[in-house]
Amino acid sequence: MEETEHNPAAPASPPPPPPKPVNPLLSRIQMPGETFALPSGGVFYTHGELDDSVVNAEVRVHPMTAIDEITIKTPDMLFSGDAVRDIFSRCIPQIKNVDKLLAKDVDFLLICLRKVSYGDDMQLEHQHVCENAKMHLYDVDVGEFIRKTKKIDPTSVSRTFTIKMPNDQVVRLQPISFKQFISVMQISGNEDIQDPTKLRDIMVDSLASVIVSVDEVGDKQMIREWLAQVKPQYLRLINDHIDKTLEWGPEFTTTIKCKDCGEEVEIMAPLNPLAFFT
């Protein structure tokens, strides 16, 4: 007679944890945010810089929290770029790679973040050059900076960001990224660098960072070697062309009326978060 195999009962699975209770305190402080179109139009983003849900380079910007405000005013985190990375991950989650975002798009998004977090009103300190002028606070409209932002014309990108050199080599450029910008700021803040060789390497690295290709060659090391060997006039030509490619993005100027003499004066708002996010 065949024995019947005995299978002991499997131990019962533990019950699932109870659902986390909804915090009623949060329902009245959550803000939906606003949607803004990046001034670059997203034309340089082809490596996952933006979430797949982004259409027409329009991203949703949510207000900062009190903790975010502390983060963005921490000097060490600002200097390293970590403050912007940290806050964008929460307030602009459709940005997937802040480091590869163009620096001018980051500038623009900081204005948008300021607007949705604090509103349109902002006060700037200014002292005119008129006789007996005093330091005054002036009310300005943050929305004006957004409205005056210049966008890249997608139909002229190829022409604007391409240089034909005197020897007929073709150099293709791209705007500086946030990560590259942070690196430049860190280097420029290092007053200890005096070695001419290091200064030359810094200049070459800085130029190589905005060159996509030379004659369709995109290898960065080869581009650095090329930059180290070309004539000085070639470097001047590249630098002059780079300056022309900067004519887009936000403008931080506004017009006020001097409280001492009544003259209309154009002033610039500081983008430094230590001053801008107050």
LINVEN-V351854 format. One record per helix or strand of 3 or more residues. SS is the DSSP state (a for helix, b for strand). FROM is the first residue (numbers start at 1). TO is the last residue. If there is no record, write none. Layout:
BEGIN
ss->(SS SS)
from->(FROM FROM)
to->(TO TO)
END
This chain:
BEGIN
ss->(b b a a a a a b b a a b b a a b a a b b a)
from->(34 58 66 75 82 98 103 121 135 142 154 162 170 178 196 211 220 232 253 264 273)
to->(37 61 72 80 91 100 118 127 141 147 160 164 173 188 209 214 229 244 257 268 276)
END
